[in-house]
Amino acid sequence: MSTITIPDILPSLKEDCMRLRKAFQGFGTDEKAIIEVLGHRDARNRAEISRCYYMLYNESLIYRLKSELSGDFQRAVILWTEDPSKRDAELAHEALKRKKDQDIWVILEIACSSSSDHLIEVRQTYCLLFHSSLEEDIESQFAQQGQLKEFLLRLVSSYRYEGDDVDEQLVKSEANSLFCAIREQQPYHEVIRVLSTRSKAHLNAIFQHYKQEYGISIIEDIECNSTDDKKLTSIIKVAICCLQSPEKHFAQVVNTSIIGFGTDEDSLTRAIVTRAEIDMKLIKEEYKNRYNRTLHDDVVGDTSGYYRDFLLTLLGDK
């Protein structure tokens, strides 16, 4: 489901590093060469290139990219080149400093759209980078928002079973307990418990059974019977979407970043960079089905220069 294209025969690590070094030297920077090398390498290749570059030139590739590039293009290339767990730890840290509703989406994406092993790596890297845990910083930033804080803490601390086995009886029981809690307008404790502990296969089975049994999706039911805490209701809906259909969530992130006056480049970059190697093909299909436009065309229409070229490369369109 990745959209990046990798050459059938890869150059050696030394050749890639020499080409990058050449792109940095002389008058100006050869941005096209940087895109052609890094934009067509997977995470393992990029990590090997970074290590080889340091061994050859005694210089951090990330540091050199930061000094050579600028603006949105720089941010996109840096996020792409960094180790995925480091990238996500940094994104989470930035989001917690701002803690607006759209920033909370970043925490939900990392907690709900990642594998359990990747989430553990993000939490470990976060501690190394910022000398505090992700949980500590959530506790601090949302100290006055009890239920939201509890929800985020339980999501980032979760370690989910990754297999497809599902207990059908438990599915029916928990769908019923969620239905009762939602209809009594006291959904949050039960919703938080189920969303933060169950496997994605189990949750998808619950959501399907809920729709079949009660004639309404769980998201629609929460909207219809929500309490006064509209913010938490909105966050729960986003979490369910990330758990159930990440491609739908990220299609919305991209569309929201593009529509209206101006472009939210940070959100657009985050969505494309973090999902290009995971499920970008599905996101592109969802985007076209939902908005009757192609992601390619909207990126072309709202971005420019090397930033646009790099995003299109990650989308598999260059």
C-alpha angles and dihedrals in degrees: 000000000000117000100201116108120221123194115254088232113037122209114242118272089250091053092051091048093048090051091051091047090052090049089058098048132080127022110342128343128286097230093173091060091050090052093046092053106036097029091060100047129087125230094271092049092048092051091050091048091051092051093045092047091055092048092050100042105018088235134111112250090212091052091050093048089052091053095045102042135050145191125008092339090057093049093049094048093046093049090048095048097046122091106272094238091050091047093052093045090054092046090051092049092050091048093051091052090057099030096183118149093263090049091055086060087069091059091047092049093053094044099042106029098045131082115256091249092052091049090054090050090051091051092048092048091047090058092050094048102042105024092235133075125258087239092053092052093048089050091051098043096046099034092127095047103071104180095037090049091050091048095051093044093052093047096051091044094051123115108192131199104249100203131098100242112121131187102224094197092052090047091057093044094051093043087056094047090051091048092051093047093048095047091049086052091238099103105134105083093048094040091050091048095051098040093049099046111035130084119253091247090054092047093050089051089051092050092049093047091047092056093045096045101041102026095236134080117252091241092054091046092052089050092050095046103032122140126228092285096093093164094058090044090054092048092050090052091053091048092051091050092049091050096043105035115003090178090063092050095049093045086057092047090054094045093048090050092054108037121087128019113342130350130274095224094179093059093041091050093046094051096048099039096046096044103035092095096037117043109337092130089060091045091053091050092047091047093054093045094048102039102025090232133094122251088227093058094047093049090049090049096049105035136049146192124011091338089062092044092052094049091048089050091055089048089056092244099116 
